[in-house]
């Protein structure tokens, strides 16, 4: 977002959001001009590093299954990737190919109860990847992650630190909505988490923002309560030998139900901005 593109309504919306979140500090000490490098500039899409596709299943997630309800190993160590049983994933060398392969994947029953596959939104080359919870009703209907009322709130959250959806890359914990918004089973997680790991590998972000308790417990070691681990950075290796900076925060859907927690979300956004800057 640049000063030239901002309207009075845009600025008022961001200010209202910040006031609702109880903001009492700024990102910088002194005013800066529109010509100054912004957080959006720093998070601008980049050329992902070229890596040779793995040639064996050894480079894919290889250990036990994880569900959003289960505890994962110690917080200061990387979470053991899940078991895949799909060695073909190592041969997939692009995000477009991964999406096509997932559309053809017939081994998960969720595919047949969902209306649409929810794969991604935003910019594939962004330095920040956002992983939301399993798709809800609106996401299932449209086929995009983080939309509806929660998505609008998320957009305002991004705008509060000078970003838009075009500056980040968004996906969901699972590509299909469980019937009735039920919790995914351990079998479903075992089938689909390897696809998320490969998605992260191919997107090659420098930073990963995990929204909600379900994704946090599935991806972050010893996650525990989202309220306890939110706002803290940890390094996680997603099966490709590269440690990435990962932070959990509160899901916008939760903030809609618990508006008093918006202040915590703002603190997390400050931590994100501080890390990137």
BELRANOR-V95832 format. One record per pair of residues at least 24 apart in sequence whose C-alpha atoms are under 10 Angstrom apart, sorted by the first residue. I is the first residue (numbers start at 1). GAP is how many residues later the second one is. If there is no record, write none. Layout:
I:GAP / I:GAP
//
This chain:
1:33 / 1:37 / 1:38 / 1:39 / 1:40 / 1:158 / 1:160 / 1:161 / 1:162 / 1:163 / 1:166 / 2:32 / 2:33 / 2:36 / 2:38 / 2:160 / 2:161 / 3:30 / 3:31 / 3:32 / 4:30 / 10:146 / 10:149 / 11:148 / 11:149 / 13:143 / 13:146 / 13:147 / 14:141 / 14:142 / 14:143 / 14:144 / 14:145 / 14:146 / 14:147 / 14:148 / 15:141 / 15:144 / 15:145 / 16:140 / 16:144 / 17:136 / 17:139 / 17:140 / 17:142 / 17:143 / 17:245 / 17:249 / 18:138 / 18:139 / 18:142 / 18:143 / 18:244 / 18:245 / 18:248 / 19:243 / 19:244 / 20:239 / 20:240 / 20:242 / 20:243 / 20:246 / 21:136 / 21:238 / 21:239 / 21:240 / 21:241 / 21:242 / 21:243 / 21:244 / 21:245 / 21:246 / 22:238 / 22:239 / 22:240 / 22:241 / 22:242 / 22:244 / 22:245 / 23:239 / 23:240 / 23:241 / 23:243 / 23:244 / 24:239 / 25:242 / 25:245 / 26:135 / 26:244 / 27:134 / 27:243 / 27:244 / 27:246 / 27:247 / 27:250 / 28:246 / 38:123 / 38:124 / 38:125 / 38:239 / 39:122 / 39:123 / 39:124 / 39:128 / 39:234 / 39:235 / 39:237 / 39:238 / 40:118 / 40:119 / 40:121 / 40:122 / 40:123 / 40:124 / 40:126 / 40:127 / 40:128 / 40:233 / 40:236 / 41:121 / 41:122 / 41:126 / 42:85 / 42:125 / 42:231 / 42:234 / 42:235 / 43:82 / 43:83 / 43:84 / 43:85 / 43:120 / 43:124 / 43:125 / 43:163 / 43:164 / 43:230 / 43:233 / 43:234 / 44:79 / 44:81 / 44:82 / 44:83 / 44:84 / 44:119 / 44:122 / 44:123 / 44:124 / 45:78 / 45:79 / 45:80 / 45:81 / 45:82 / 45:83 / 45:121 / 45:122 / 45:123 / 45:124 / 45:160 / 46:77 / 46:78 / 46:79 / 46:80 / 46:81 / 46:158 / 46:159 / 47:77 / 47:78 / 47:79 / 47:80 / 47:157 / 48:76 / 48:77 / 48:78 / 48:79 / 48:154 / 48:155 / 48:156 / 48:157 / 48:158 / 49:153 / 49:154 / 49:155 / 49:156 / 50:152 / 50:154 / 51:42 / 51:150 / 51:151 / 51:189 / 52:39 / 52:41 / 53:36 / 53:37 / 53:38 / 53:39 / 53:40 / 53:41 / 53:149 / 53:187 / 54:33 / 54:35 / 54:36 / 54:37 / 54:38 / 54:39 / 54:186 / 55:32 / 55:33 / 55:34 / 55:35 / 55:36 / 56:31 / 56:32 / 56:33 / 56:34 / 56:35 / 57:27 / 57:28 / 57:29 / 57:30 / 57:31 / 57:32 / 57:33 / 57:34 / 58:29 / 58:32 / 58:181 / 58:182 / 59:28 / 59:30 / 59:31 / 59:179 / 59:180 / 59:181 / 59:182 / 60:24 / 60:25 / 60:26 / 60:27 / 60:28 / 60:29 / 60:30 / 60:134 / 60:135 / 60:137 / 60:138 / 60:141 / 60:178 / 60:179 / 60:180 / 61:24 / 61:25 / 61:26 / 61:132 / 61:133 / 61:134 / 61:136 / 61:137 / 61:177 / 61:178 / 61:179 / 62:132 / 62:177 / 63:127 / 64:126 / 65:121 / 65:122 / 65:123 / 65:124 / 65:125 / 65:126 / 65:128 / 65:129 / 65:153 / 66:119 / 66:120 / 66:121 / 66:122 / 66:123 / 66:124 / 66:127 / 66:151 / 66:152 / 66:153 / 67:116 / 67:117 / 67:118 / 67:119 / 67:120 / 67:121 / 67:122 / 67:123 / 67:126 / 67:147 / 67:148 / 67:150 / 67:151 / 67:152 / 68:65 / 68:105 / 68:115 / 68:116 / 68:117 / 68:118 / 68:121 / 68:145 / 68:146 / 68:147 / 68:148 / 68:149 / 68:150 / 68:151 / 68:155 / 69:114 / 69:115 / 69:116 / 69:117 / 69:144 / 69:145 / 69:148 / 69:149 / 69:155 / 70:116 / 70:144 / 70:147 / 70:148 / 70:152 / 70:153 / 70:154 / 71:146 / 71:147 / 71:149 / 71:150 / 71:151 / 71:152 / 71:153 / 71:154 / 72:144 / 72:145 / 72:146 / 72:147 / 72:148 / 72:149 / 72:150 / 72:151 / 72:152 / 73:147 / 73:148 / 73:149 / 73:150 / 74:146 / 74:147 / 74:148 / 74:149 / 75:145 / 75:146 / 75:147 / 75:148 / 75:149 / 75:154 / 75:159 / 75:160 / 75:161 / 76:144 / 76:145 / 76:146 / 76:158 / 76:159 / 76:160 / 77:143 / 77:144 / 77:145 / 77:157 / 77:158 / 77:159 / 77:160 / 78:141 / 78:142 / 78:143 / 78:144 / 78:156 / 78:157 / 78:158 / 78:159 / 78:160 / 78:161 / 78:165 / 78:166 / 79:138 / 79:139 / 79:140 / 79:141 / 79:142 / 79:143 / 79:144 / 79:156 / 79:157 / 79:158 / 79:159 / 79:160 / 80:139 / 80:140 / 80:141 / 80:156 / 80:157 / 80:158 / 80:159 / 81:112 / 81:113 / 81:116 / 81:137 / 81:138 / 81:155 / 81:156 / 81:157 / 81:158 / 82:107 / 82:108 / 82:109 / 82:110 / 82:111 / 82:112 / 82:115 / 82:136 / 82:137 / 82:156 / 82:157 / 83:106 / 83:107 / 83:108 / 83:109 / 83:110 / 83:111 / 84:105 / 84:106 / 84:107 / 84:108 / 84:109 / 84:110 / 84:111 / 84:113 / 85:105 / 85:106 / 85:109 / 86:105 / 86:106 / 86:108 / 86:109 / 87:107 / 89:105 / 89:106 / 89:108 / 89:109 / 89:110 / 90:108 / 92:106 / 92:107 / 92:110 / 93:105 / 93:108 / 93:109 / 94:104 / 94:105 / 94:107 / 94:108 / 94:109 / 95:25 / 95:29 / 95:103 / 95:104 / 95:105 / 95:106 / 95:107 / 95:108 / 96:106 / 98:97 / 98:98 / 98:100 / 98:101 / 98:104 / 99:76 / 99:96 / 99:100 / 101:94 / 102:73 / 102:90 / 102:93 / 103:72 / 105:87 / 107:81 / 107:84 / 107:85 / 108:68 / 108:79 / 108:80 / 108:81 / 108:83 / 108:84 / 109:67 / 109:69 / 109:79 / 110:64 / 110:65 / 110:66 / 110:67 / 110:68 / 110:69 / 110:74 / 110:78 / 111:64 / 111:65 / 111:66 / 111:67 / 112:64 / 112:67 / 113:63 / 113:64 / 113:65 / 113:66 / 113:67 / 114:26 / 114:27 / 114:29 / 114:61 / 114:62 / 114:63 / 114:64 / 114:65 / 115:24 / 115:25 / 115:26 / 115:27 / 115:28 / 115:61 / 115:62 / 116:24 / 116:25 / 116:26 / 116:27 / 116:28 / 116:59 / 116:60 / 116:61 / 117:24 / 117:25 / 117:26 / 117:27 / 117:28 / 117:57 / 117:58 / 117:59 / 117:60 / 118:24 / 118:25 / 118:26 / 118:27 / 118:28 / 118:53 / 118:54 / 118:55 / 118:56 / 118:57 / 118:58 / 118:59 / 119:24 / 119:25 / 119:26 / 119:51 / 119:52 / 119:53 / 119:54 / 119:55 / 119:56 / 119:57 / 119:77 / 119:80 / 120:24 / 120:25 / 120:26 / 120:49 / 120:50 / 120:51 / 120:52 / 120:55 / 120:79 / 121:24 / 121:25 / 121:44 / 121:45 / 121:47 / 121:48 / 121:49 / 121:50 / 121:51 / 122:42 / 122:43 / 122:44 / 122:45 / 122:46 / 122:47 / 122:48 / 122:49 / 123:42 / 123:43 / 123:44 / 123:45 / 123:46 / 123:47 / 123:80 / 124:42 / 124:43 / 124:44 / 124:45 / 124:46 / 124:78 / 124:79 / 124:80 / 124:81 / 125:42 / 125:43 / 125:44 / 125:77 / 125:78 / 125:79 / 125:80 / 126:40 / 126:41 / 126:42 / 126:43 / 126:44 / 126:77 / 126:78 / 126:79 / 126:80 / 126:81 / 127:40 / 127:41 / 127:42 / 127:76 / 127:77 / 127:78 / 127:79 / 127:80 / 127:81 / 127:149 / 128:39 / 128:40 / 128:41 / 128:42 / 128:75 / 128:76 / 128:77 / 128:78 / 128:79 / 128:80 / 128:81 / 128:117 / 128:118 / 128:144 / 128:148 / 129:38 / 129:39 / 129:40 / 129:41 / 129:42 / 129:71 / 129:74 / 129:75 / 129:76 / 129:77 / 129:78 / 129:79 / 129:80 / 129:81 / 129:117 / 130:35 / 130:38 / 130:39 / 130:40 / 130:41 / 130:42 / 130:43 / 130:75 / 130:77 / 130:78 / 130:79 / 130:80 / 130:81 / 130:116 / 130:117 / 130:118 / 131:38 / 131:39 / 131:40 / 131:41 / 131:42 / 131:43 / 131:65 / 131:69 / 131:77 / 131:78 / 131:79 / 131:80 / 131:81 / 131:84 / 131:85 / 131:88 / 131:117 / 132:38 / 132:39 / 132:40 / 132:41 / 132:42 / 132:77 / 132:78 / 132:79 / 132:80 / 132:81 / 132:82 / 132:83 / 132:84 / 132:118 / 132:119 / 132:120 / 133:38 / 133:39 / 133:40 / 133:41 / 133:42 / 133:44 / 133:77 / 133:78 / 133:79 / 133:80 / 133:81 / 133:82 / 133:83 / 133:118 / 133:120 / 134:37 / 134:38 / 134:39 / 134:40 / 134:41 / 134:42 / 134:43 / 134:44 / 134:47 / 134:48 / 134:49 / 134:50 / 134:78 / 134:80 / 134:81 / 135:36 / 135:37 / 135:38 / 135:39 / 135:40 / 135:41 / 135:42 / 135:43 / 135:46 / 136:40 / 136:41 / 136:42 / 136:43 / 136:44 / 136:45 / 136:46 / 136:117 / 137:40 / 137:41 / 137:42 / 137:43 / 137:44 / 138:39 / 139:33 / 139:36 / 139:37 / 139:38 / 140:35 / 140:36 / 140:37 / 140:38 / 141:36 / 143:32 / 143:33 / 143:34 / 144:26 / 144:27 / 144:28 / 144:31 / 145:25 / 145:26 / 145:27 / 145:28 / 145:30 / 146:24 / 146:25 / 146:26 / 146:105 / 146:106 / 146:107 / 148:105 / 149:103 / 149:104 / 149:107 / 150:101 / 150:102 / 150:103 / 150:104 / 150:105 / 150:106 / 151:100 / 151:101 / 151:102 / 152:100 / 153:98 / 153:99 / 153:100 / 153:102 / 153:103 / 154:97 / 154:98 / 154:99 / 154:101 / 155:97 / 157:95 / 157:105 / 157:108 / 157:109 / 157:112 / 158:111 / 160:106 / 160:109 / 160:110 / 161:105 / 161:108 / 161:109 / 161:111 / 161:112 / 162:111 / 168:37 / 168:40 / 169:34 / 169:36 / 169:39 / 170:38 / 170:39 / 170:40 / 171:25 / 171:28 / 171:29 / 171:39 / 172:24 / 172:38 / 172:39 / 172:43 / 173:24 / 173:37 / 173:38 / 173:39 / 173:41 / 173:42 / 173:43 / 173:45 / 173:46 / 174:41 / 183:31 / 184:30 / 189:29 / 193:25 / 193:26 / 194:44 / 194:45 / 196:42 / 197:40 / 197:41 / 197:42 / 197:43 / 198:40 / 198:41 / 198:42 / 199:39 / 200:38 / 200:39 / 200:40 / 200:44 / 201:36 / 201:37 / 201:38 / 201:39 / 201:40 / 201:41 / 202:38 / 204:36 / 204:38 / 204:40 / 205:39 / 205:40 / 206:36 / 206:37 / 206:38 / 206:39 / 206:40 / 206:70 / 207:26 / 207:28 / 207:36 / 207:37 / 207:38 / 207:39 / 207:40 / 207:65 / 207:68 / 207:69 / 208:25 / 208:26 / 208:27 / 208:28 / 208:36 / 208:37 / 208:38 / 208:39 / 208:40 / 208:64 / 209:24 / 209:36 / 209:37 / 209:38 / 209:39 / 209:40 / 209:59 / 209:63 / 210:36 / 210:37 / 210:38 / 210:39 / 210:40 / 210:41 / 211:36 / 211:37 / 211:38 / 211:39 / 211:40 / 211:41 / 211:42 / 211:43 / 212:36 / 212:37 / 212:38 / 212:39 / 212:40 / 212:41 / 212:42 / 213:35 / 213:36 / 213:37 / 213:38 / 213:41 / 214:37 / 215:33 / 215:36 / 216:30 / 216:31 / 216:32 / 216:33 / 216:34 / 217:31 / 219:27 / 219:29 / 220:26 / 220:27 / 220:28 / 223:25 / 226:24 / 226:25 / 227:34 / 227:37 / 230:34 / 230:35 / 230:37 / 230:38 / 231:33 / 231:34 / 231:35 / 231:36 / 231:37 / 231:38 / 231:39 / 231:40 / 231:41 / 232:36 / 232:39 / 232:40 / 233:38 / 233:39 / 233:42 / 245:30 / 246:26 / 247:24 / 247:25
//
